[in-house]
Amino acid sequence: MVVTHLIDSNILLPLVVGSKVRINALITVLGVIIGEMVWGIPGMFLSIPVIAVLKIIFDRVESLKAWGIILGDEEPKQNRLAKKLTVRKKPVAT
């Protein structure tokens, strides 16, 4: 029972909740572990919402965008100029 609970709360829950909030799985697991070390059981529950709030703040503040990318799970978007400059090969008719 204890092993199942440990796997569920430390591995599965961070992966599932982290994917919904779009937080990196590693950051989620580290946040749960650090939250438990600092505040115990309530810290484990509060760590993911705190990380999500920090990610939103980091994404909105220009000088902190790099931290938002580190916390995030999504890939950085290409700018429009890079999309226009992509080279595409035309199919060769035989």
Chimera marker file (.cmm) of the C-alpha trace (Angstrom):
<marker_set name="trace">
<marker id="1" x="0.000" y="0.000" z="0.000" r="1" g="1" b="0" radius="0.5"/>
<marker id="2" x="2.799" y="2.414" z="0.896" r="1" g="1" b="0" radius="0.5"/>
<marker id="3" x="4.750" y="1.676" z="-2.294" r="1" g="1" b="0" radius="0.5"/>
<marker id="4" x="1.633" y="2.252" z="-4.414" r="1" g="1" b="0" radius="0.5"/>
<marker id="5" x="0.973" y="5.536" z="-2.650" r="1" g="1" b="0" radius="0.5"/>
<marker id="6" x="4.585" y="6.675" z="-3.097" r="1" g="1" b="0" radius="0.5"/>
<marker id="7" x="4.547" y="5.863" z="-6.818" r="1" g="1" b="0" radius="0.5"/>
<marker id="8" x="1.186" y="7.583" z="-7.253" r="1" g="1" b="0" radius="0.5"/>
<marker id="9" x="1.982" y="10.749" z="-5.314" r="1" g="1" b="0" radius="0.5"/>
<marker id="10" x="5.592" y="11.208" z="-6.416" r="1" g="1" b="0" radius="0.5"/>
<marker id="11" x="5.549" y="10.030" z="-10.039" r="1" g="1" b="0" radius="0.5"/>
<marker id="12" x="2.080" y="9.723" z="-11.559" r="1" g="1" b="0" radius="0.5"/>
<marker id="13" x="0.416" y="12.758" z="-9.976" r="1" g="1" b="0" radius="0.5"/>
<marker id="14" x="3.166" y="15.223" z="-10.982" r="1" g="1" b="0" radius="0.5"/>
<marker id="15" x="3.185" y="13.896" z="-14.545" r="1" g="1" b="0" radius="0.5"/>
<marker id="16" x="-0.595" y="14.128" z="-14.961" r="1" g="1" b="0" radius="0.5"/>
<marker id="17" x="-1.077" y="17.445" z="-13.190" r="1" g="1" b="0" radius="0.5"/>
<marker id="18" x="2.057" y="18.902" z="-14.766" r="1" g="1" b="0" radius="0.5"/>
<marker id="19" x="0.766" y="18.060" z="-18.234" r="1" g="1" b="0" radius="0.5"/>
<marker id="20" x="-2.522" y="19.872" z="-17.588" r="1" g="1" b="0" radius="0.5"/>
<marker id="21" x="-0.802" y="22.966" z="-16.218" r="1" g="1" b="0" radius="0.5"/>
<marker id="22" x="1.920" y="22.767" z="-18.904" r="1" g="1" b="0" radius="0.5"/>
<marker id="23" x="4.749" y="22.588" z="-16.379" r="1" g="1" b="0" radius="0.5"/>
<marker id="24" x="7.870" y="20.538" z="-17.048" r="1" g="1" b="0" radius="0.5"/>
<marker id="25" x="7.600" y="17.100" z="-15.371" r="1" g="1" b="0" radius="0.5"/>
<marker id="26" x="11.048" y="17.387" z="-13.794" r="1" g="1" b="0" radius="0.5"/>
<marker id="27" x="10.179" y="20.781" z="-12.282" r="1" g="1" b="0" radius="0.5"/>
<marker id="28" x="6.905" y="19.329" z="-10.995" r="1" g="1" b="0" radius="0.5"/>
<marker id="29" x="8.604" y="16.387" z="-9.292" r="1" g="1" b="0" radius="0.5"/>
<marker id="30" x="11.296" y="18.642" z="-7.816" r="1" g="1" b="0" radius="0.5"/>
<marker id="31" x="8.613" y="21.072" z="-6.643" r="1" g="1" b="0" radius="0.5"/>
<marker id="32" x="6.678" y="18.312" z="-4.875" r="1" g="1" b="0" radius="0.5"/>
<marker id="33" x="9.855" y="17.035" z="-3.190" r="1" g="1" b="0" radius="0.5"/>
<marker id="34" x="10.996" y="20.511" z="-2.119" r="1" g="1" b="0" radius="0.5"/>
<marker id="35" x="7.462" y="21.408" z="-1.003" r="1" g="1" b="0" radius="0.5"/>
<marker id="36" x="7.382" y="18.298" z="1.181" r="1" g="1" b="0" radius="0.5"/>
<marker id="37" x="10.784" y="19.104" z="2.659" r="1" g="1" b="0" radius="0.5"/>
<marker id="38" x="9.788" y="22.675" z="3.505" r="1" g="1" b="0" radius="0.5"/>
<marker id="39" x="6.110" y="22.398" z="4.543" r="1" g="1" b="0" radius="0.5"/>
<marker id="40" x="5.411" y="18.659" z="4.790" r="1" g="1" b="0" radius="0.5"/>
<marker id="41" x="2.195" y="17.232" z="3.347" r="1" g="1" b="0" radius="0.5"/>
<marker id="42" x="0.531" y="20.635" z="2.760" r="1" g="1" b="0" radius="0.5"/>
<marker id="43" x="3.663" y="21.718" z="0.887" r="1" g="1" b="0" radius="0.5"/>
<marker id="44" x="3.273" y="18.797" z="-1.505" r="1" g="1" b="0" radius="0.5"/>
<marker id="45" x="-0.258" y="19.925" z="-2.350" r="1" g="1" b="0" radius="0.5"/>
<marker id="46" x="0.640" y="23.629" z="-2.631" r="1" g="1" b="0" radius="0.5"/>
<marker id="47" x="3.846" y="23.242" z="-4.633" r="1" g="1" b="0" radius="0.5"/>
<marker id="48" x="2.199" y="22.709" z="-8.035" r="1" g="1" b="0" radius="0.5"/>
<marker id="49" x="-0.133" y="25.737" z="-7.817" r="1" g="1" b="0" radius="0.5"/>
<marker id="50" x="2.804" y="27.880" z="-6.641" r="1" g="1" b="0" radius="0.5"/>
<marker id="51" x="4.918" y="26.717" z="-9.580" r="1" g="1" b="0" radius="0.5"/>
<marker id="52" x="2.019" y="27.382" z="-11.968" r="1" g="1" b="0" radius="0.5"/>
<marker id="53" x="1.615" y="30.939" z="-10.629" r="1" g="1" b="0" radius="0.5"/>
<marker id="54" x="5.360" y="31.526" z="-10.921" r="1" g="1" b="0" radius="0.5"/>
<marker id="55" x="5.322" y="30.259" z="-14.513" r="1" g="1" b="0" radius="0.5"/>
<marker id="56" x="2.494" y="32.636" z="-15.435" r="1" g="1" b="0" radius="0.5"/>
<marker id="57" x="4.376" y="35.552" z="-13.862" r="1" g="1" b="0" radius="0.5"/>
<marker id="58" x="7.625" y="34.563" z="-15.578" r="1" g="1" b="0" radius="0.5"/>
<marker id="59" x="5.860" y="34.281" z="-18.945" r="1" g="1" b="0" radius="0.5"/>
<marker id="60" x="4.391" y="37.794" z="-18.616" r="1" g="1" b="0" radius="0.5"/>
<marker id="61" x="7.516" y="39.666" z="-17.400" r="1" g="1" b="0" radius="0.5"/>
<marker id="62" x="9.935" y="40.297" z="-20.259" r="1" g="1" b="0" radius="0.5"/>
<marker id="63" x="13.138" y="39.979" z="-18.205" r="1" g="1" b="0" radius="0.5"/>
<marker id="64" x="11.983" y="36.664" z="-16.668" r="1" g="1" b="0" radius="0.5"/>
<marker id="65" x="10.829" y="34.891" z="-19.857" r="1" g="1" b="0" radius="0.5"/>
<marker id="66" x="13.822" y="32.534" z="-19.761" r="1" g="1" b="0" radius="0.5"/>
<marker id="67" x="12.648" y="31.192" z="-16.400" r="1" g="1" b="0" radius="0.5"/>
<marker id="68" x="9.173" y="30.694" z="-17.854" r="1" g="1" b="0" radius="0.5"/>
<marker id="69" x="10.647" y="28.623" z="-20.670" r="1" g="1" b="0" radius="0.5"/>
<marker id="70" x="12.585" y="26.515" z="-18.152" r="1" g="1" b="0" radius="0.5"/>
<marker id="71" x="9.448" y="25.870" z="-16.076" r="1" g="1" b="0" radius="0.5"/>
<marker id="72" x="7.285" y="25.237" z="-19.125" r="1" g="1" b="0" radius="0.5"/>
<marker id="73" x="6.594" y="22.065" z="-21.012" r="1" g="1" b="0" radius="0.5"/>
<marker id="74" x="5.887" y="23.536" z="-24.433" r="1" g="1" b="0" radius="0.5"/>
<marker id="75" x="8.491" y="24.300" z="-27.063" r="1" g="1" b="0" radius="0.5"/>
<marker id="76" x="9.267" y="27.955" z="-27.825" r="1" g="1" b="0" radius="0.5"/>
<marker id="77" x="7.294" y="29.309" z="-30.764" r="1" g="1" b="0" radius="0.5"/>
<marker id="78" x="9.118" y="30.227" z="-33.954" r="1" g="1" b="0" radius="0.5"/>
<marker id="79" x="8.784" y="33.795" z="-35.010" r="1" g="1" b="0" radius="0.5"/>
<marker id="80" x="6.997" y="34.687" z="-38.247" r="1" g="1" b="0" radius="0.5"/>
<marker id="81" x="10.184" y="35.643" z="-40.083" r="1" g="1" b="0" radius="0.5"/>
<marker id="82" x="11.697" y="32.208" z="-39.466" r="1" g="1" b="0" radius="0.5"/>
<marker id="83" x="8.564" y="30.580" z="-40.868" r="1" g="1" b="0" radius="0.5"/>
<marker id="84" x="8.756" y="32.697" z="-44.007" r="1" g="1" b="0" radius="0.5"/>
<marker id="85" x="12.416" y="31.877" z="-44.537" r="1" g="1" b="0" radius="0.5"/>
<marker id="86" x="12.051" y="28.108" z="-44.433" r="1" g="1" b="0" radius="0.5"/>
<marker id="87" x="13.200" y="26.356" z="-47.582" r="1" g="1" b="0" radius="0.5"/>
<marker id="88" x="10.831" y="23.818" z="-49.057" r="1" g="1" b="0" radius="0.5"/>
<marker id="89" x="11.757" y="21.427" z="-51.789" r="1" g="1" b="0" radius="0.5"/>
<marker id="90" x="9.455" y="21.039" z="-54.734" r="1" g="1" b="0" radius="0.5"/>
<marker id="91" x="8.581" y="17.464" z="-55.650" r="1" g="1" b="0" radius="0.5"/>
<marker id="92" x="10.376" y="16.246" z="-58.746" r="1" g="1" b="0" radius="0.5"/>
<marker id="93" x="8.103" y="14.748" z="-61.387" r="1" g="1" b="0" radius="0.5"/>
<marker id="94" x="9.487" y="11.656" z="-63.051" r="1" g="1" b="0" radius="0.5"/>
<link id1="1" id2="2" r="1" g="1" b="0" radius="0.2"/>
<link id1="2" id2="3" r="1" g="1" b="0" radius="0.2"/>
<link id1="3" id2="4" r="1" g="1" b="0" radius="0.2"/>
<link id1="4" id2="5" r="1" g="1" b="0" radius="0.2"/>
<link id1="5" id2="6" r="1" g="1" b="0" radius="0.2"/>
<link id1="6" id2="7" r="1" g="1" b="0" radius="0.2"/>
<link id1="7" id2="8" r="1" g="1" b="0" radius="0.2"/>
<link id1="8" id2="9" r="1" g="1" b="0" radius="0.2"/>
<link id1="9" id2="10" r="1" g="1" b="0" radius="0.2"/>
<link id1="10" id2="11" r="1" g="1" b="0" radius="0.2"/>
<link id1="11" id2="12" r="1" g="1" b="0" radius="0.2"/>
<link id1="12" id2="13" r="1" g="1" b="0" radius="0.2"/>
<link id1="13" id2="14" r="1" g="1" b="0" radius="0.2"/>
<link id1="14" id2="15" r="1" g="1" b="0" radius="0.2"/>
<link id1="15" id2="16" r="1" g="1" b="0" radius="0.2"/>
<link id1="16" id2="17" r="1" g="1" b="0" radius="0.2"/>
<link id1="17" id2="18" r="1" g="1" b="0" radius="0.2"/>
<link id1="18" id2="19" r="1" g="1" b="0" radius="0.2"/>
<link id1="19" id2="20" r="1" g="1" b="0" radius="0.2"/>
<link id1="20" id2="21" r="1" g="1" b="0" radius="0.2"/>
<link id1="21" id2="22" r="1" g="1" b="0" radius="0.2"/>
<link id1="22" id2="23" r="1" g="1" b="0" radius="0.2"/>
<link id1="23" id2="24" r="1" g="1" b="0" radius="0.2"/>
<link id1="24" id2="25" r="1" g="1" b="0" radius="0.2"/>
<link id1="25" id2="26" r="1" g="1" b="0" radius="0.2"/>
<link id1="26" id2="27" r="1" g="1" b="0" radius="0.2"/>
<link id1="27" id2="28" r="1" g="1" b="0" radius="0.2"/>
<link id1="28" id2="29" r="1" g="1" b="0" radius="0.2"/>
<link id1="29" id2="30" r="1" g="1" b="0" radius="0.2"/>
<link id1="30" id2="31" r="1" g="1" b="0" radius="0.2"/>
<link id1="31" id2="32" r="1" g="1" b="0" radius="0.2"/>
<link id1="32" id2="33" r="1" g="1" b="0" radius="0.2"/>
<link id1="33" id2="34" r="1" g="1" b="0" radius="0.2"/>
<link id1="34" id2="35" r="1" g="1" b="0" radius="0.2"/>
<link id1="35" id2="36" r="1" g="1" b="0" radius="0.2"/>
<link id1="36" id2="37" r="1" g="1" b="0" radius="0.2"/>
<link id1="37" id2="38" r="1" g="1" b="0" radius="0.2"/>
<link id1="38" id2="39" r="1" g="1" b="0" radius="0.2"/>
<link id1="39" id2="40" r="1" g="1" b="0" radius="0.2"/>
<link id1="40" id2="41" r="1" g="1" b="0" radius="0.2"/>
<link id1="41" id2="42" r="1" g="1" b="0" radius="0.2"/>
<link id1="42" id2="43" r="1" g="1" b="0" radius="0.2"/>
<link id1="43" id2="44" r="1" g="1" b="0" radius="0.2"/>
<link id1="44" id2="45" r="1" g="1" b="0" radius="0.2"/>
<link id1="45" id2="46" r="1" g="1" b="0" radius="0.2"/>
<link id1="46" id2="47" r="1" g="1" b="0" radius="0.2"/>
<link id1="47" id2="48" r="1" g="1" b="0" radius="0.2"/>
<link id1="48" id2="49" r="1" g="1" b="0" radius="0.2"/>
<link id1="49" id2="50" r="1" g="1" b="0" radius="0.2"/>
<link id1="50" id2="51" r="1" g="1" b="0" radius="0.2"/>
<link id1="51" id2="52" r="1" g="1" b="0" radius="0.2"/>
<link id1="52" id2="53" r="1" g="1" b="0" radius="0.2"/>
<link id1="53" id2="54" r="1" g="1" b="0" radius="0.2"/>
<link id1="54" id2="55" r="1" g="1" b="0" radius="0.2"/>
<link id1="55" id2="56" r="1" g="1" b="0" radius="0.2"/>
<link id1="56" id2="57" r="1" g="1" b="0" radius="0.2"/>
<link id1="57" id2="58" r="1" g="1" b="0" radius="0.2"/>
<link id1="58" id2="59" r="1" g="1" b="0" radius="0.2"/>
<link id1="59" id2="60" r="1" g="1" b="0" radius="0.2"/>
<link id1="60" id2="61" r="1" g="1" b="0" radius="0.2"/>
<link id1="61" id2="62" r="1" g="1" b="0" radius="0.2"/>
<link id1="62" id2="63" r="1" g="1" b="0" radius="0.2"/>
<link id1="63" id2="64" r="1" g="1" b="0" radius="0.2"/>
<link id1="64" id2="65" r="1" g="1" b="0" radius="0.2"/>
<link id1="65" id2="66" r="1" g="1" b="0" radius="0.2"/>
<link id1="66" id2="67" r="1" g="1" b="0" radius="0.2"/>
<link id1="67" id2="68" r="1" g="1" b="0" radius="0.2"/>
<link id1="68" id2="69" r="1" g="1" b="0" radius="0.2"/>
<link id1="69" id2="70" r="1" g="1" b="0" radius="0.2"/>
<link id1="70" id2="71" r="1" g="1" b="0" radius="0.2"/>
<link id1="71" id2="72" r="1" g="1" b="0" radius="0.2"/>
<link id1="72" id2="73" r="1" g="1" b="0" radius="0.2"/>
<link id1="73" id2="74" r="1" g="1" b="0" radius="0.2"/>
<link id1="74" id2="75" r="1" g="1" b="0" radius="0.2"/>
<link id1="75" id2="76" r="1" g="1" b="0" radius="0.2"/>
<link id1="76" id2="77" r="1" g="1" b="0" radius="0.2"/>
<link id1="77" id2="78" r="1" g="1" b="0" radius="0.2"/>
<link id1="78" id2="79" r="1" g="1" b="0" radius="0.2"/>
<link id1="79" id2="80" r="1" g="1" b="0" radius="0.2"/>
<link id1="80" id2="81" r="1" g="1" b="0" radius="0.2"/>
<link id1="81" id2="82" r="1" g="1" b="0" radius="0.2"/>
<link id1="82" id2="83" r="1" g="1" b="0" radius="0.2"/>
<link id1="83" id2="84" r="1" g="1" b="0" radius="0.2"/>
<link id1="84" id2="85" r="1" g="1" b="0" radius="0.2"/>
<link id1="85" id2="86" r="1" g="1" b="0" radius="0.2"/>
<link id1="86" id2="87" r="1" g="1" b="0" radius="0.2"/>
<link id1="87" id2="88" r="1" g="1" b="0" radius="0.2"/>
<link id1="88" id2="89" r="1" g="1" b="0" radius="0.2"/>
<link id1="89" id2="90" r="1" g="1" b="0" radius="0.2"/>
<link id1="90" id2="91" r="1" g="1" b="0" radius="0.2"/>
<link id1="91" id2="92" r="1" g="1" b="0" radius="0.2"/>
<link id1="92" id2="93" r="1" g="1" b="0" radius="0.2"/>
<link id1="93" id2="94" r="1" g="1" b="0" radius="0.2"/>
</marker_set>
